[in-house]
Amino acid sequence: MRQAVLLGSPGTKRTIYLEKGADAAGVSVRLLDWKEFPFCGGDSQESPVRRWAGWENVFLNEAAWEDVFLKIDPPLWESCWLDELNILAQNYEKKLQWLAELGKKRQITFLNKPEDIRAILDKRACKRLLAEAGIPVTEELDGVGRTVPAAETLDGVGRAVLPAAETLDGVGQAVLPAAETLDDVGQAVLPATETLDDVDQAELLLDAMERRRIFQVFIKPVCGSGAAGAAAFRWQPRSGRMILYTCAMEHPETGRLVNTKRLRRFTDRKQVLSMIGRLLKLDCIVERWYAKAEHSGFSYDLRAVVQDGRMDFILARLSSGPITNLHLNNHPLKGDALGLPRHVMEDVEQLCIRAAKCYPGLRSAGIDVLLEKGSLRPRIIELNGQGDLIYQDIYDQNRIYLHQAEMMKEWLYTERRINLP
């Protein structure tokens, strides 16, 4: 029997609104809870097929699934400690690899193939693949402070992700003072070397910035999302003045870095360099901080959702500060309300479609786009294989999830398909 299946978490907006889209399309979707799903441990010799069958018998009372269309949502994490970021990431990668292997043995059609979700989690590798395809991206400061083996030593795949913004609400996030009014900024990323102390680590970044004559950058963990561990850094070499904006803070009792939902502004040089050094040890990428396009006194970037080769939604994220994630009390605005010239919107759409095609195993992709101030030239900031949750869509037409339900419906009522390797 053919079944449309969601691997996700009960009660989340992702699950609720996919189910609403499915109801509207006349499709039944079975939910598999991440907490109950079996995965082979690192030392397990048991085959994925055998473990899958055992799980079926326990939870579904069915001997086997004949044919499955499976959508994979990100799991919910229960930690806000940044030093656990890579552990969580690697655990998620193992689960995706397990699903990829299972897909080769069973009749599973994926909305987004787990191997492509896994590959796109590595922001560094993703950006370089896009650049090799001739797609304009935000410029990376290459080779700054790598702390872990290169991606190619990890089976050719990247790191991993933390929860989307909605999953950060219930995990005991620390609260910081509200951000002061910030300057306009761009986007960024970076890595590091564990043999150096925090300040020496940061000094290497300053050297690289001075060599490149780039004095404002973004720093982002390769495996992060939802602004976890992200920072915007501006430095004036002549005066020595520096400013760091980040959602990370040092926990007052443990001294560990914790991810929060508010920006904090650091200006003390010693404190800034120490914080940067600690962030770099997470394995980050560093990118040029571009001046962004502005609307009504706010700078902004764009989140687009491309599904099956078409643009389903585009949203502007307006901010008075450098980091535009909407859960940081920034302002959403539908893309057509920006009043941009038609050719700019067409350029953005075509650029996003081209970027999504670089990962043919992804039928749905969330794409962050920067428009340079003045020229409005678009650049890809990053891709997300699970970036389909946009509140401004689900509370309106729910177009994104309705389209996914239509994909499932089309699959359910066509000739039996076989996933080729």
Secondary structure per residue as TSV (DSSP state, phi and psi in degrees):
chain	resnum	aa	ss	phi	psi
A	1	M	-	360.0	132.5
A	2	R	E	-76.0	141.2
A	3	Q	E	-141.6	140.7
A	4	A	E	-93.8	128.2
A	5	V	E	-131.9	139.6
A	6	L	E	-114.2	123.8
A	7	L	E	-94.2	105.1
A	8	G	E	-157.9	-150.1
A	9	S	-	-130.3	127.4
A	10	P	T	-60.1	142.3
A	11	G	T	83.1	-5.4
A	12	T	S	-81.9	160.6
A	13	K	H	-63.9	-34.1
A	14	R	H	-57.5	-48.1
A	15	T	H	-69.6	-47.5
A	16	I	H	-58.8	-44.7
A	17	Y	H	-84.3	-22.6
A	18	L	H	-67.4	-40.9
A	19	E	H	-63.6	-37.2
A	20	K	H	-64.0	-42.4
A	21	G	H	-62.8	-39.9
A	22	A	H	-64.8	-41.8
A	23	D	H	-60.0	-43.1
A	24	A	H	-64.6	-32.0
A	25	A	H	-88.3	-5.4
A	26	G	T	74.9	36.1
A	27	V	-	-119.3	139.1
A	28	S	-	-96.5	127.3
A	29	V	E	-118.8	126.4
A	30	R	E	-90.1	134.2
A	31	L	E	-97.2	128.0
A	32	L	E	-105.9	125.6
A	33	D	E	-82.8	129.1
A	34	W	G	-52.5	-36.9
A	35	K	G	-67.3	-21.1
A	36	E	G	-106.6	-1.3
A	37	F	-	-82.5	132.6
A	38	P	-	-85.5	137.5
A	39	F	-	-131.6	142.9
A	40	C	-	-66.9	130.5
A	41	G	-	-72.6	170.4
A	42	G	T	-59.9	-30.5
A	43	D	T	-100.1	1.9
A	44	S	-	-74.6	136.0
A	45	Q	-	-99.8	1.5
A	46	E	S	-77.1	137.9
A	47	S	-	-73.1	149.1
A	48	P	H	-56.5	-38.8
A	49	V	H	-63.5	-43.4
A	50	R	H	-64.5	-44.7
A	51	R	H	-65.4	-38.3
A	52	W	H	-61.1	-45.1
A	53	A	H	-63.3	-40.7
A	54	G	H	-63.4	-40.9
A	55	W	H	-63.7	-41.0
A	56	E	H	-58.2	-47.7
A	57	N	H	-63.1	-35.3
A	58	V	H	-74.9	-44.2
A	59	F	H	-102.4	-23.0
A	60	L	T	-114.6	-14.8
A	61	N	-	54.7	38.8
A	62	E	-	-126.9	146.2
A	63	A	S	-71.4	-39.1
A	64	A	-	-167.1	157.8
A	65	W	-	-96.9	134.3
A	66	E	S	-82.0	-39.6
A	67	D	E	-159.6	129.2
A	68	V	E	-133.4	137.2
A	69	F	E	-104.9	115.3
A	70	L	E	-117.2	125.9
A	71	K	E	-104.1	134.7
A	72	I	E	-109.3	113.6
A	73	D	-	-90.8	156.7
A	74	P	-	-68.0	143.7
A	75	P	-	-72.9	163.0
A	76	L	-	-88.4	132.0
A	77	W	-	-98.9	156.0
A	78	E	-	-116.4	27.1
A	79	S	-	-137.8	142.2
A	80	C	-	-115.5	8.6
A	81	W	B	-80.0	125.8
A	82	L	G	-70.7	-25.3
A	83	D	G	-73.7	-6.1
A	84	E	G	-99.8	1.8
A	85	L	H	-56.9	-50.1
A	86	N	H	-69.5	-32.5
A	87	I	H	-65.0	-46.2
A	88	L	H	-61.1	-40.4
A	89	A	H	-63.0	-47.7
A	90	Q	H	-65.9	-34.6
A	91	N	H	-64.0	-42.0
A	92	Y	H	-66.3	-39.1
A	93	E	H	-60.3	-40.2
A	94	K	H	-62.6	-39.8
A	95	K	H	-65.5	-40.9
A	96	L	H	-65.1	-40.0
A	97	Q	H	-63.6	-40.6
A	98	W	H	-59.3	-45.3
A	99	L	H	-64.9	-38.2
A	100	A	H	-62.4	-43.2
A	101	E	H	-65.7	-40.4
A	102	L	H	-61.7	-39.4
A	103	G	H	-62.6	-26.9
A	104	K	H	-76.7	-21.9
A	105	K	H	-100.5	-23.6
A	106	R	T	-118.1	167.8
A	107	Q	T	-83.9	80.2
A	108	I	E	-121.5	126.9
A	109	T	E	-105.9	124.6
A	110	F	E	-98.4	140.4
A	111	L	S	-60.8	-54.2
A	112	N	B	-122.9	121.8
A	113	K	-	-62.9	136.3
A	114	P	H	-60.8	-32.6
A	115	E	H	-67.6	-30.7
A	116	D	H	-78.5	-37.1
A	117	I	H	-58.9	-44.2
A	118	R	H	-63.8	-42.9
A	119	A	H	-65.2	-38.9
A	120	I	H	-75.8	-13.7
A	121	L	T	-64.9	-25.8
A	122	D	-	-81.5	99.9
A	123	K	H	-61.3	-36.7
A	124	R	H	-65.8	-50.1
A	125	A	H	-65.7	-37.8
A	126	C	H	-62.8	-46.3
A	127	K	H	-61.5	-39.6
A	128	R	H	-71.8	-35.1
A	129	L	H	-63.4	-42.0
A	130	L	H	-63.3	-43.8
A	131	A	H	-61.9	-40.2
A	132	E	H	-64.2	-26.6
A	133	A	T	-84.4	4.7
A	134	G	T	81.9	16.9
A	135	I	-	-93.8	127.3
A	136	P	-	-66.4	129.3
A	137	V	B	-129.2	166.0
A	138	T	-	-66.8	135.0
A	139	E	-	-70.1	134.0
A	140	E	B	-99.1	141.5
A	141	L	-	-85.1	100.5
A	142	D	T	-69.2	140.1
A	143	G	T	75.7	17.8
A	144	V	-	-88.3	117.4
A	145	G	-	51.9	60.2
A	146	R	-	-83.4	130.6
A	147	T	-	-106.5	-14.6
A	148	V	S	-126.3	166.8
A	149	P	-	-56.8	151.0
A	150	A	-	-59.3	158.0
A	151	A	G	-56.4	-35.3
A	152	E	G	-65.9	-19.3
A	153	T	G	-83.1	-2.4
A	154	L	T	-113.4	51.8
A	155	D	T	60.2	28.0
A	156	G	T	72.9	13.6
A	157	V	-	-120.4	172.7
A	158	G	-	-92.3	-152.4
A	159	R	-	-91.9	-88.1
A	160	A	-	167.2	-170.4
A	161	V	-	-128.7	158.2
A	162	L	-	-102.2	175.0
A	163	P	-	-64.6	154.6
A	164	A	-	-66.1	169.3
A	165	A	G	-52.6	-40.9
A	166	E	G	-66.1	-27.0
A	167	T	G	-81.4	-7.4
A	168	L	G	-87.2	-13.3
A	169	D	T	-66.3	-37.7
A	170	G	T	-104.6	24.4
A	171	V	S	-116.9	29.9
A	172	G	-	69.3	41.4
A	173	Q	-	-64.8	139.7
A	174	A	B	-73.3	153.4
A	175	V	-	-110.8	129.5
A	176	L	-	-104.3	165.0
A	177	P	-	-59.5	149.5
A	178	A	-	-58.5	145.7
A	179	A	-	-67.6	142.6
A	180	E	-	-73.7	167.6
A	181	T	-	-61.5	127.6
A	182	L	-	-109.5	162.9
A	183	D	-	-77.7	168.6
A	184	D	-	-72.0	143.5
A	185	V	-	-146.0	-179.2
A	186	G	-	-111.6	-124.5
A	187	Q	-	-141.8	165.1
A	188	A	B	-170.6	-173.4
A	189	V	-	-174.4	162.3
A	190	L	B	-178.1	158.2
A	191	P	-	-120.2	-176.5
A	192	A	-	-159.7	-179.9
A	193	T	-	-122.4	118.9
A	194	E	T	-69.0	-13.3
A	195	T	T	-77.2	-9.7
A	196	L	S	-104.3	153.1
A	197	D	-	-77.5	175.4
A	198	D	H	-60.8	-44.6
A	199	V	H	-68.0	-42.8
A	200	D	H	-60.6	-38.9
A	201	Q	H	-58.8	-47.5
A	202	A	H	-65.8	-36.0
A	203	E	H	-62.3	-34.0
A	204	L	H	-61.6	-38.2
A	205	L	H	-64.4	-43.4
A	206	L	H	-59.2	-41.9
A	207	D	H	-60.6	-44.6
A	208	A	H	-64.9	-41.0
A	209	M	H	-63.5	-41.1
A	210	E	H	-67.8	-40.1
A	211	R	H	-61.2	-38.7
A	212	R	H	-87.6	-7.2
A	213	R	T	58.2	39.5
A	214	I	-	-117.1	114.9
A	215	F	-	-113.5	12.2
A	216	Q	E	-146.0	129.8
A	217	V	E	-139.4	162.9
A	218	F	E	-106.9	145.0
A	219	I	E	-122.6	125.2
A	220	K	E	-139.3	134.6
A	221	P	E	-59.1	139.0
A	222	V	T	-57.5	-33.3
A	223	C	T	-103.8	12.0
A	224	G	-	-95.6	163.4
A	225	S	-	-152.7	171.9
A	226	G	T	62.4	28.6
A	227	A	T	67.1	14.1
A	228	A	T	-65.9	114.9
A	229	G	T	76.8	2.8
A	230	A	-	-77.7	149.7
A	231	A	E	-150.3	150.8
A	232	A	E	-116.6	129.2
A	233	F	E	-128.3	128.7
A	234	R	E	-125.4	135.5
A	235	W	E	-135.8	135.5
A	236	Q	E	-112.1	100.2
A	237	P	T	-58.3	-37.2
A	238	R	T	-66.2	-45.0
A	239	S	T	-89.6	-18.2
A	240	G	T	80.9	-0.7
A	241	R	E	-69.6	137.7
A	242	M	E	-141.3	147.9
A	243	I	E	-133.7	134.8
A	244	L	E	-125.2	127.9
A	245	Y	E	-112.1	128.0
A	246	T	E	-157.4	156.4
A	247	C	E	-91.7	2.5
A	248	A	E	-89.0	147.2
A	249	M	E	-147.0	160.2
A	250	E	E	-85.7	124.8
A	251	H	-	-65.6	129.1
A	252	P	T	-63.2	-23.9
A	253	E	T	-97.1	-41.1
A	254	T	T	-98.4	-21.4
A	255	G	-	79.4	-4.7
A	256	R	-	-76.6	153.3
A	257	L	E	-79.0	133.4
A	258	V	E	-120.7	143.3
A	259	N	E	-83.7	136.9
A	260	T	E	-127.2	179.2
A	261	K	E	-108.0	11.2
A	262	R	E	-134.6	150.4
A	263	L	E	-81.6	147.2
A	264	R	E	-126.3	147.6
A	265	R	E	-112.7	120.0
A	266	F	E	-107.7	135.5
A	267	T	-	-128.3	-17.5
A	268	D	-	-69.6	125.0
A	269	R	H	-56.5	-47.3
A	270	K	H	-62.3	-42.5
A	271	Q	H	-67.0	-40.9
A	272	V	H	-62.4	-48.3
A	273	L	H	-65.9	-38.2
A	274	S	H	-64.0	-44.5
A	275	M	H	-64.7	-43.5
A	276	I	H	-61.2	-45.0
A	277	G	H	-58.8	-40.7
A	278	R	H	-69.0	-38.5
A	279	L	H	-66.6	-39.6
A	280	L	H	-62.6	-29.0
A	281	K	T	-70.9	-8.1
A	282	L	T	-76.0	-9.7
A	283	D	T	77.0	95.8
A	284	C	E	-123.7	167.8
A	285	I	E	-116.0	149.8
A	286	V	E	-117.1	132.6
A	287	E	E	-129.6	154.5
A	288	R	E	-59.3	138.1
A	289	W	-	-93.4	106.1
A	290	Y	-	-87.6	147.6
A	291	A	-	-71.5	126.6
A	292	K	B	-93.1	160.1
A	293	A	-	-59.9	155.9
A	294	E	E	-124.2	152.7
A	295	H	E	-147.0	123.7
A	296	S	T	53.4	38.5
A	297	G	T	84.7	0.4
A	298	F	E	-112.3	145.2
A	299	S	E	-84.2	158.9
A	300	Y	E	-154.0	158.5
A	301	D	E	-128.1	-176.5
A	302	L	E	-123.6	144.0
A	303	R	E	-115.5	119.7
A	304	A	E	-113.9	146.9
A	305	V	E	-118.2	118.1
A	306	V	E	-109.9	127.4
A	307	Q	E	-134.3	127.5
A	308	D	T	50.8	42.1
A	309	G	T	78.6	14.3
A	310	R	E	-135.1	151.6
A	311	M	E	-81.0	115.6
A	312	D	E	-93.2	-26.1
A	313	F	E	-162.6	146.2
A	314	I	E	-142.5	132.0
A	315	L	E	-131.8	136.9
A	316	A	E	-91.9	140.1
A	317	R	E	-113.8	102.6
A	318	L	E	-90.8	137.5
A	319	S	E	-148.3	147.3
A	320	S	S	-88.9	-2.5
A	321	G	S	-125.9	-173.8
A	322	P	S	-80.7	-24.2
A	323	I	-	-108.0	123.0
A	324	T	-	-98.8	-0.3
A	325	N	-	-50.4	134.9
A	326	L	G	-69.5	-25.5
A	327	H	G	-73.4	-1.5
A	328	L	G	-95.7	27.9
A	329	N	T	64.8	29.8
A	330	N	-	-84.8	175.2
A	331	H	E	-113.3	122.5
A	332	P	E	-83.8	148.1
A	333	L	E	-150.1	128.7
A	334	K	E	-59.1	142.2
A	335	G	G	-56.1	-37.6
A	336	D	G	-72.3	-9.7
A	337	A	G	-87.0	-3.3
A	338	L	G	-75.0	-21.5
A	339	G	-	71.2	28.2
A	340	L	-	-73.9	151.4
A	341	P	-	-56.2	147.1
A	342	R	H	-56.8	-39.8
A	343	H	H	-66.5	-29.6
A	344	V	H	-68.0	-45.8
A	345	M	H	-63.1	-37.7
A	346	E	H	-66.6	-39.9
A	347	D	H	-62.2	-42.6
A	348	V	H	-62.3	-46.1
A	349	E	H	-60.8	-47.4
A	350	Q	H	-66.7	-36.1
A	351	L	H	-64.5	-42.7
A	352	C	H	-65.9	-39.9
A	353	I	H	-64.1	-42.3
A	354	R	H	-62.6	-41.9
A	355	A	H	-64.0	-43.0
A	356	A	H	-62.9	-34.6
A	357	K	H	-66.5	-16.3
A	358	C	T	-69.1	-16.1
A	359	Y	S	-125.1	81.4
A	360	P	T	-64.3	-15.2
A	361	G	T	-81.1	-1.9
A	362	L	B	-105.8	112.9
A	363	R	S	-86.6	-12.1
A	364	S	E	-137.7	129.1
A	365	A	E	-142.8	136.4
A	366	G	E	-96.5	129.0
A	367	I	E	-127.2	126.2
A	368	D	E	-95.9	131.3
A	369	V	E	-128.6	135.3
A	370	L	E	-104.8	137.1
A	371	L	E	-107.3	119.4
A	372	E	B	-65.6	138.2
A	373	K	T	-61.0	132.8
A	374	G	T	93.4	-69.4
A	375	S	T	-77.9	-23.5
A	376	L	-	60.3	25.6
A	377	R	-	-70.9	128.0
A	378	P	E	-83.6	142.6
A	379	R	E	-135.4	141.3
A	380	I	E	-77.5	127.2
A	381	I	E	-84.0	-52.9
A	382	E	E	-166.1	163.9
A	383	L	E	-110.5	154.1
A	384	N	E	-139.1	122.2
A	385	G	T	-78.2	-3.4
A	386	Q	T	-138.6	42.3
A	387	G	-	-104.1	41.6
A	388	D	-	-98.0	-3.6
A	389	L	-	-88.0	109.1
A	390	I	-	-129.5	113.7
A	391	Y	H	-58.4	-37.9
A	392	Q	H	-66.1	-17.5
A	393	D	H	-91.1	-48.6
A	394	I	H	-64.1	-32.1
A	395	Y	T	-85.3	0.3
A	396	D	T	-114.5	-98.3
A	397	Q	T	-97.0	-10.3
A	398	N	-	52.6	40.8
A	399	R	H	-64.8	-39.0
A	400	I	H	-65.1	-50.4
A	401	Y	H	-73.7	-29.2
A	402	L	H	-64.2	-39.6
A	403	H	H	-64.0	-40.5
A	404	Q	H	-63.1	-39.9
A	405	A	H	-64.1	-35.9
A	406	E	H	-67.3	-34.7
A	407	M	H	-61.5	-44.0
A	408	M	H	-62.8	-43.1
A	409	K	H	-62.8	-43.4
A	410	E	H	-59.8	-42.5
A	411	W	H	-66.4	-41.0
A	412	L	H	-61.7	-30.7
A	413	Y	T	-113.8	21.5
A	414	T	S	-110.5	177.9
A	415	E	S	-58.3	149.3
A	416	R	-	-55.3	128.0
A	417	R	-	-107.2	155.2
A	418	I	-	-125.4	127.3
A	419	N	-	-72.5	119.5
A	420	L	-	-86.3	150.3
A	421	P	-	-62.4	360.0
